[in-house]
Amino acid sequence: MRVETFLTLTLVPLFLSAGFAQQPPAEPSSAALIEPQVALANGTSEWMLTAGPAWGVSLLHSVAGHDYLLQSVSWGRILTDPIGPGALRGRFQWAVEVVPLYGQYAPEKTYGVGLTPIVWRWNFERRGRLSTYAELAGGGLWTQDPVPQRTTTANFTAHLAYGVRYFIRPQQAFVASYRFHHISNGNRLESNPGVNAHVLQFGWTLLRPRA
């Protein structure tokens, strides 16, 4: 065997292997950076702040034309590990929501506050940066003027909602949601027309895993 051939067959593989060994490790993917194992785990608490406009609709004898701004702050805790089949698999969360501002600007201006002690939120399994949820809630609303007119300033509320979190950090996410919002005096008066509205809300959420 010629010396040149011997050197080629022995030294070149050594140089190549040394070069590969010195390469820096691959950067973790963006999905790995934002999906820690503790996100949305059992025992995690969540603070969510959202706000957005609402458009009243005439549905089920409700009074149309009630447009307002709705702001909400909620705190909740995830109570289960993942349960359920297929696409419905998720985690159950109980939350309490405060409405610091109900600002109605049509058909007349009025303001109010609300409390929703029952928020049942179902968190579907995460898909990368996205985490969707559905919720059912009920509470109360107190306003300066009757809503709707000629009814009462103290009403019951209920809503159905579907939302999505977009994680920007392991425990922080932007939130966008749609809710169908219902306001009613609960048949405490002879007239109970109620208000139904489509609500779009946008905001931010902070998740804190159990220590």
C-alpha positions as CSV (number, residue, x, y, z in Angstrom):
1,M,0.0,0.0,0.0
2,R,1.4,3.4,-0.9
3,V,2.0,5.9,1.8
4,E,-0.4,8.5,0.3
5,T,-3.2,5.9,0.2
6,F,-2.6,4.9,3.8
7,L,-2.6,8.5,5.0
8,T,-5.8,9.2,3.1
9,L,-7.6,6.2,4.6
10,T,-6.6,7.0,8.2
11,L,-6.2,10.7,8.6
12,V,-9.1,12.0,6.6
13,P,-11.8,10.1,8.7
14,L,-10.1,11.4,11.8
15,F,-10.3,15.0,10.7
16,L,-13.9,14.6,9.6
17,S,-14.9,13.0,12.9
18,A,-13.2,15.8,14.8
19,G,-15.0,18.4,12.8
20,F,-18.4,16.9,13.5
21,A,-17.5,16.5,17.2
22,Q,-16.7,20.3,17.5
23,Q,-20.0,21.4,16.0
24,P,-22.3,23.0,18.5
25,P,-25.4,21.1,19.5
26,A,-28.6,21.9,17.6
27,E,-30.8,24.6,19.0
28,P,-34.0,23.3,20.5
29,S,-37.1,23.9,18.4
30,S,-39.5,26.7,19.3
31,A,-42.1,24.2,20.2
32,A,-39.7,22.6,22.8
33,L,-39.0,26.1,24.3
34,I,-42.7,26.8,24.9
35,E,-44.1,23.4,25.9
36,P,-42.8,22.4,29.4
37,Q,-44.3,19.3,31.0
38,V,-45.9,21.4,33.7
39,A,-48.0,23.6,31.4
40,L,-51.7,23.1,32.1
41,A,-50.9,20.2,34.5
42,N,-53.1,19.1,37.4
43,G,-52.9,21.7,40.1
44,T,-51.9,24.6,37.9
45,S,-53.5,27.9,38.7
46,E,-54.3,30.5,36.0
47,W,-54.9,34.3,36.0
48,M,-56.7,35.5,32.9
49,L,-57.5,39.1,31.9
50,T,-59.7,39.8,28.8
51,A,-61.8,42.6,27.4
52,G,-63.8,43.1,24.2
53,P,-67.0,44.3,22.5
54,A,-70.4,42.7,22.6
55,W,-73.3,43.0,20.0
56,G,-76.8,42.3,21.2
57,V,-79.0,40.1,19.0
58,S,-82.7,39.3,19.0
59,L,-82.9,35.6,19.9
60,L,-85.3,33.6,22.0
61,H,-87.4,36.8,22.7
62,S,-84.4,38.8,23.8
63,V,-84.2,42.6,23.2
64,A,-81.9,43.4,20.4
65,G,-79.6,46.5,20.1
66,H,-77.8,46.2,23.4
67,D,-74.1,46.8,22.6
68,Y,-71.5,47.0,25.4
69,L,-67.9,46.5,26.4
70,L,-67.2,43.6,28.7
71,Q,-64.0,43.3,30.8
72,S,-63.3,40.2,32.8
73,V,-60.7,38.9,35.3
74,S,-60.7,35.2,36.3
75,W,-58.7,32.9,38.5
76,G,-58.9,29.2,38.2
77,R,-57.3,25.9,39.0
78,I,-56.9,22.8,36.9
79,L,-58.3,19.8,38.8
80,T,-57.7,16.7,36.7
81,D,-55.1,14.9,34.7
82,P,-55.9,14.4,31.0
83,I,-59.1,12.4,30.6
84,G,-61.5,11.6,27.7
85,P,-61.3,10.1,24.3
86,G,-59.6,11.4,21.1
87,A,-60.2,15.0,20.2
88,L,-62.2,15.6,23.4
89,R,-59.4,14.6,25.6
90,G,-58.5,17.4,28.1
91,R,-58.4,18.7,31.7
92,F,-61.2,20.1,33.8
93,Q,-60.7,23.6,35.4
94,W,-62.9,25.5,37.9
95,A,-62.6,29.3,37.8
96,V,-64.1,32.4,39.4
97,E,-64.6,35.5,37.2
98,V,-65.0,39.1,38.2
99,V,-66.4,41.7,35.7
100,P,-64.9,45.0,36.7
101,L,-66.6,46.8,33.8
102,Y,-69.8,46.3,32.0
103,G,-70.0,49.4,29.8
104,Q,-73.2,49.6,27.8
105,Y,-73.2,52.3,25.1
106,A,-76.4,51.4,23.2
107,P,-79.4,51.8,23.3
108,E,-78.5,54.0,26.3
109,K,-75.3,54.4,28.4
110,T,-75.0,52.6,31.7
111,Y,-72.3,50.9,33.7
112,G,-72.1,47.9,36.0
113,V,-70.0,45.2,37.6
114,G,-70.4,41.4,37.8
115,L,-69.4,38.3,39.6
116,T,-69.4,34.8,38.1
117,P,-68.5,32.2,40.7
118,I,-69.2,29.2,38.5
119,V,-66.9,28.9,35.5
120,W,-66.5,25.3,34.2
121,R,-63.6,25.3,31.7
122,W,-62.5,22.3,29.7
123,N,-58.9,22.6,28.4
124,F,-58.3,20.5,25.3
125,E,-54.9,18.9,24.9
126,R,-52.2,21.4,23.7
127,R,-51.0,21.4,20.1
128,G,-47.6,23.2,20.1
129,R,-48.1,26.8,20.9
130,L,-51.9,26.5,20.9
131,S,-54.3,25.5,23.7
132,T,-58.0,25.7,23.1
133,Y,-60.8,25.5,25.7
134,A,-64.5,25.6,26.1
135,E,-66.4,26.9,29.1
136,L,-69.9,27.2,30.7
137,A,-70.5,29.8,33.3
138,G,-73.1,31.5,35.5
139,G,-73.2,34.5,37.8
140,G,-74.7,38.0,38.4
141,L,-74.6,41.5,37.0
142,W,-75.4,44.8,38.8
143,T,-75.9,48.0,36.8
144,Q,-76.7,51.7,37.4
145,D,-79.8,51.5,35.2
146,P,-82.2,48.6,34.3
147,V,-80.9,46.2,31.7
148,P,-82.9,46.0,29.5
149,Q,-85.1,49.0,30.1
150,R,-88.1,48.7,32.4
151,T,-86.8,45.6,34.1
152,T,-84.2,45.6,36.9
153,T,-80.7,46.7,37.8
154,A,-79.8,43.2,39.3
155,N,-79.6,40.4,36.8
156,F,-78.4,36.8,36.4
157,T,-75.8,36.1,33.7
158,A,-74.7,33.0,31.8
159,H,-72.4,32.3,28.9
160,L,-71.0,29.7,26.6
161,A,-67.5,30.3,25.3
162,Y,-64.7,28.9,23.1
163,G,-61.2,30.3,23.3
164,V,-57.6,29.8,22.3
165,R,-54.3,30.5,24.1
166,Y,-51.2,31.3,22.0
167,F,-48.2,30.7,24.2
168,I,-45.4,33.2,23.9
169,R,-43.5,31.9,27.0
170,P,-43.8,28.6,28.9
171,Q,-46.3,30.1,31.3
172,Q,-47.7,33.1,29.4
173,A,-50.1,33.3,26.5
174,F,-52.3,35.6,24.5
175,V,-56.0,34.8,24.6
176,A,-58.8,35.2,22.1
177,S,-62.3,34.0,22.8
178,Y,-65.9,34.1,21.6
179,R,-68.7,33.9,24.1
180,F,-72.5,33.9,23.8
181,H,-73.6,36.0,26.7
182,H,-77.0,36.0,28.3
183,I,-78.5,38.5,30.8
184,S,-81.8,37.8,32.5
185,N,-83.8,38.7,35.6
186,G,-84.6,35.1,36.1
187,N,-88.4,35.6,35.8
188,R,-88.4,37.7,39.0
189,L,-90.6,40.3,37.2
190,E,-93.7,39.9,35.1
191,S,-91.5,40.8,32.1
192,N,-88.3,39.0,31.4
193,P,-87.1,39.9,27.8
194,G,-83.4,39.4,28.6
195,V,-80.4,40.4,26.5
196,N,-78.4,38.0,24.3
197,A,-75.1,39.1,22.8
198,H,-72.1,37.9,20.8
199,V,-68.9,38.8,22.6
200,L,-65.3,38.9,21.3
201,Q,-62.6,39.1,23.9
202,F,-58.8,39.4,23.7
203,G,-56.3,39.4,26.5
204,W,-53.5,37.6,28.4
205,T,-53.1,34.7,30.7
206,L,-50.6,33.6,33.3
207,L,-50.2,30.0,34.4
208,R,-48.6,29.0,37.7
209,P,-47.8,25.2,38.2
210,R,-48.3,23.8,41.6
211,A,-45.0,23.9,43.6
